[in-house]
Amino acid sequence: MKFNLKNEIIPLLLLALAWMLGIYFYAHFPARVVTHWGIDGTPNGFMGKTWGAFLLPLMATGIKRRLEQQGIHCRKPVFRPLH
C-alpha cells in the first residue's frame, strides 16, 4: 500500500502534537517524574525528566515507523450501519 497523505494526516498530526507537548512540558517537569503509585496512593516508581517528557512520543513514533516498514498504513475507517 502506498503512502497517502490524506489518510496519514491525522496520525502525523497526533505525533507532532505529542512531540510538541513533550517539548513544552519538559521545562515544567521536576527532575524526577512519578510513573507509578502504590495501592495506598504513594508514589513508588520514578523516571528522569527527559524520559518522562519524551517516552510516549518516542514509542508512538517507533510503533508508527515499524508498522510502515511492515507495509501497514493508516486508512480511512469504514463505517457500516448496523442491521
C-alpha positions as CSV (number, residue, x, y, z in Angstrom):
1,M,0.0,0.0,0.0
2,K,1.4,3.4,-1.0
3,F,1.8,6.3,1.4
4,N,-1.3,8.6,1.1
5,L,-1.1,11.9,2.9
6,K,-4.8,12.2,3.0
7,N,-5.0,9.0,5.2
8,E,-1.9,9.8,7.2
9,I,-2.6,13.4,8.2
10,I,-4.4,12.6,11.5
11,P,-1.7,10.2,12.8
12,L,1.1,12.6,11.7
13,L,-0.7,15.5,13.5
14,L,-1.1,13.4,16.6
15,L,2.6,12.5,16.6
16,A,3.5,16.2,16.1
17,L,1.2,17.2,19.0
18,A,2.8,14.6,21.3
19,W,6.3,15.9,20.5
20,M,5.2,19.5,20.9
21,L,3.6,18.7,24.3
22,G,6.8,16.9,25.4
23,I,8.9,19.9,24.4
24,Y,6.6,22.4,26.1
25,F,6.2,20.5,29.4
26,Y,9.9,19.5,29.6
27,A,10.7,22.8,31.2
28,H,7.9,22.4,33.8
29,F,8.8,18.8,34.9
30,P,10.7,18.1,38.1
31,A,14.0,16.3,37.9
32,R,12.2,13.0,38.7
33,V,8.7,12.3,37.3
34,V,6.4,9.9,39.1
35,T,5.4,7.0,36.9
36,H,3.7,4.6,39.3
37,W,1.7,4.8,42.5
38,G,1.1,2.1,45.1
39,I,-2.3,0.8,46.2
40,D,-2.2,3.3,49.0
41,G,-1.6,6.2,46.6
42,T,2.1,6.8,47.5
43,P,4.5,7.2,44.6
44,N,6.8,4.2,44.2
45,G,8.0,4.5,40.6
46,F,10.0,7.3,39.1
47,M,11.9,8.2,35.9
48,G,14.1,11.1,34.8
49,K,12.7,14.3,33.4
50,T,13.8,13.5,29.8
51,W,12.2,10.1,29.7
52,G,9.1,11.4,31.4
53,A,8.6,14.1,28.7
54,F,9.6,12.1,25.6
55,L,9.0,8.4,26.3
56,L,5.4,8.3,24.9
57,P,6.2,10.4,21.7
58,L,9.3,8.2,21.1
59,M,7.3,5.0,21.5
60,A,4.4,6.2,19.3
61,T,6.9,7.3,16.6
62,G,8.7,3.9,16.7
63,I,5.4,2.0,16.5
64,K,4.2,4.0,13.5
65,R,7.6,3.6,11.7
66,R,7.6,-0.2,12.4
67,L,4.1,-0.6,11.1
68,E,5.0,1.3,7.9
69,Q,8.1,-1.0,7.5
70,Q,5.7,-3.9,7.6
71,G,3.5,-2.3,5.0
72,I,0.7,-1.4,7.3
73,H,-0.5,2.1,6.8
74,C,-3.4,4.1,8.2
75,R,-6.5,4.0,6.1
76,K,-9.9,5.6,6.4
77,P,-12.2,3.8,8.7
78,V,-15.2,2.1,7.1
79,F,-18.5,2.7,8.9
80,R,-21.3,0.3,8.1
81,P,-24.8,0.7,9.6
82,L,-25.9,-2.0,12.0
83,H,-28.8,-4.1,10.7
